């Protein structure tokens, strides 16, 4: 009887250990996560770049937009936009005819400065308050509108701060010494 009890006890312990092993083995198999990412990249267009960035304005702008309503409470959003605007010159527009050489000087006609890009940094920009939105689509619409307004305001603020004038100034500061060292002549920078 004792041997029989020992055999049953050993069989039970082995069975329990086996079941515990099977449980933990299959648990990791059943509850494990596997992430797959499939990607197909297609190049639509390759563009040669010739724009020389000469100045970048990094800005913050606090915007509050209200929609005043007669019956319902006013809709309001408070937004801090963080963005940047870059001024550049497109050097692909410079041709041989834009460079005039005389005995003691060189004159280079550069294209007008332009704004390369203006963008809002979505990671650093933040909505601080939204009020008066009664319907689920209101919040989304308000956020989309404030981002559009912020992009326009960042661009307008850079224009008000004369980003294109600063781009011209920086172009002269960079090109004049460079071209004078290369040519050994006095260099004049003129913008078209």
C-alpha positions in Angstrom: 0.0 0.0 0.0 2.8 2.3 0.8 4.5 1.7 -2.6 1.3 2.3 -4.3 0.8 5.7 -2.5 4.4 6.6 -3.4 3.9 5.8 -7.0 0.6 7.8 -7.1 2.3 10.7 -5.3 5.3 10.7 -7.7 3.0 10.4 -10.7 0.9 13.3 -9.5 3.9 15.5 -8.9 5.4 14.7 -12.3 2.0 15.3 -13.9 1.6 18.6 -12.1 5.1 19.7 -13.0 4.5 18.7 -16.6 1.2 20.7 -16.7 2.9 23.7 -15.1 5.7 23.5 -17.8 3.1 23.1 -20.6 1.1 26.0 -19.2 4.0 28.4 -19.1 5.4 27.3 -22.4 2.0 27.7 -24.2 1.2 30.8 -22.2 4.2 32.6 -23.8 3.2 31.2 -27.2 -0.5 32.2 -26.8 -0.1 35.7 -25.3 3.0 36.8 -27.0 2.8 39.8 -29.4 4.4 39.9 -32.8 4.4 43.1 -34.8 4.9 43.1 -38.5 5.5 46.1 -40.6 5.3 45.9 -44.4 6.5 48.7 -46.5 6.6 49.4 -50.2 8.5 52.6 -51.0 8.1 54.2 -54.4 10.1 57.2 -55.4 7.8 59.5 -57.3 10.2 62.2 -58.2 13.9 63.1 -57.6 14.5 66.8 -57.7 17.9 68.4 -57.7 18.2 71.0 -55.0 20.0 74.2 -55.4 18.5 76.3 -52.7 21.0 77.7 -50.2 19.4 78.3 -46.8 20.8 81.5 -45.4 18.6 82.3 -42.4 16.1 80.5 -40.2 13.6 82.2 -37.8 12.4 79.9 -35.0 9.3 81.3 -33.5 6.6 80.9 -30.9 3.1 82.4 -31.4 0.3 82.3 -28.9 -3.1 82.3 -30.8 -6.6 82.5 -29.4 -9.4 81.9 -31.8 -13.0 82.6 -30.7 -16.3 82.0 -32.5 -18.9 84.2 -31.0 -22.3 82.6 -31.0 -25.7 84.2 -30.0 -27.4 81.3 -28.3 -24.7 78.7 -27.3 -21.5 79.5 -25.4 -18.7 80.9 -27.6 -16.2 78.4 -29.0 -12.6 79.2 -28.1 -9.2 77.6 -28.6 -5.9 78.7 -27.1 -2.9 77.4 -29.0 0.9 77.9 -28.7 2.4 77.4 -32.1 6.1 76.6 -32.4 7.6 76.8 -35.9 10.3 77.9 -38.2 10.6 79.8 -41.4 13.7 79.6 -43.6 14.9 82.1 -46.2 17.0 81.0 -49.1 18.4 81.8 -52.5 17.8 79.4 -55.4 21.3 79.0 -56.9 20.0 76.9 -59.8 18.7 80.2 -61.3 22.2 81.7 -61.6 23.6 81.5 -65.1 26.9 82.6 -66.8 25.2 85.8 -67.9 24.6 86.7 -64.2 28.3 87.0 -63.6 30.1 90.1 -65.0 33.9 90.2 -64.8 36.0 93.4 -65.3 39.7 94.1 -64.8 39.5 94.6 -61.0 36.0 93.5 -60.0 33.3 90.8 -60.4 29.6 91.5 -60.2 27.2 88.6 -59.4 23.5 88.9 -60.0 21.7 86.6 -57.6 18.0 85.7 -57.7 15.6 87.3 -55.3 15.6 85.7 -51.9 12.6 83.5 -51.2 11.1 81.6 -48.4 12.1 78.0 -48.6 9.6 76.7 -46.2 7.5 77.6 -43.2 6.4 74.8 -40.9 4.8 74.2 -37.6 6.5 71.8 -35.2 3.7 69.5 -34.2 5.7 67.9 -31.4 6.4 71.3 -29.7 3.1 73.1 -30.5 0.4 72.6 -27.9 -3.3 73.3 -27.5 -3.8 74.7 -24.0 -7.6 75.1 -23.8 -10.7 74.3 -25.9 -14.1 75.4 -24.7 -17.6 75.7 -26.1 -17.3 72.6 -28.3 -20.6 70.8 -28.0 -20.3 68.2 -30.8 -17.5 65.7 -31.4 -16.5 67.2 -34.7 -16.2 70.7 -33.2 -12.9 69.9 -31.5 -11.3 68.3 -34.6 -12.4 71.2 -36.8 -11.2 73.8 -34.3 -7.8 72.1 -34.1 -7.4 71.9 -37.9 -8.4 75.5 -38.3 -6.0 76.8 -35.7 -3.1 74.9 -37.3 -3.9 76.5 -40.6 -4.1 79.9 -39.0 -0.8 79.3 -37.2 1.0 78.4 -40.4 -0.2 81.6 -42.0 0.7 83.7 -39.0 4.2 82.2 -38.7 4.8 83.0 -42.3 3.4 86.5 -42.0 5.4 87.2 -38.8 8.6 86.2 -40.6 7.7 88.6 -43.4 7.0 91.4 -40.9 10.4 90.8 -39.4 12.0 91.2 -42.8 13.3 87.6 -43.3 13.9 88.3 -47.0 16.0 91.3 -46.1 18.0 89.3 -43.6 18.5 86.6 -46.3 19.9 89.2 -48.7 22.2 90.5 -46.0 23.5 87.0 -45.2 24.0 86.2 -48.8 26.3 89.2 -49.2 28.1 88.2 -46.0 28.7 84.7 -47.2 29.3 85.1 -51.0 31.4 88.3 -51.1 34.3 87.0 -49.0 34.1 83.6 -50.7 34.2 85.0 -54.2 36.8 87.6 -53.4 39.1 84.9 -52.1 38.5 82.8 -55.1 38.8 85.5 -57.8 41.3 87.8 -56.1 39.1 90.8 -57.2 36.5 93.0 -55.5 33.1 91.4 -55.7 29.7 93.1 -55.9 26.5 91.3 -55.1 23.4 92.5 -56.9 19.9 91.0 -56.6 17.6 90.6 -59.6 
